[in-house]
Amino acid sequence: MAGEYMTAAQAAEKWNISQRRVQVLCAEGRLLGVFKLGEVWAIPQNTEKPADGRNRKKCYEKM
């Protein structure tokens, strides 16, 4: 991959999230311009980290 693309591992380090989370974002289609080369995701270098759309419960809501 030329300098135009990064791997899921490189994106994970850049965005400070896990490699597995990046792979899930790719598989869900939440990142534009990604494609798979065999087992490796190719992510454009200029791709921004998407907002975290997962729901999280706060521990104080249970009280």
N, C-alpha and C positions, 0 to 999 in steps of 0.2 A: 504494500500500500504506500503510495507516494505520500508526500507531506500534506496532502489535502484531507486525509482521513485519519481518524484515531480508532483504536480498539476500545472495547468495553472496559478493559483494565485501565487504559489511559484516561478515559472519560471519568471513571470512578475516582481516580486520583485527583483529577482536575476539579470535580464537583464535590469531593469529600463525601461520597456515598459508596456503598458496596458495589462490587462488580456484578453481583447477582441482580441488584436493583436496576442497574443500567441495562442488563440483558432483558429484564422484565419490561422496562420502558420501551425497548426496541421491539420486542415481541408484541406489545399492546398497540404499537403504531403511534406512540406518543412523541416520537422524535422524527422530524421530517428529514428525508433524504438518506435514511439508513438502508443498508442492504447487507445480505449475508454472503460471505465468501467461505463456503464450506461450513465450518463450525464457528467462524469468527464474524462478529458484527463489524461493519465498516460505518463509522459515524463521521459526518463532515466536521472538520476542525472548528468551524465557526458556530456550531450548534450550541445553543444556550441550555442550561439545566432547566427542565420544566418544573412548574410549581408542583409541590407535593399534594396530590389530590386525595390521599388516603385520610380516613377519619381516625381520629385518636380520641379516646375518652380520657378525660383528666381524672386523676384519682380523687380529687375533692368533690367531683360530681356525685360520687357514690354515697357521700356522707349526708 
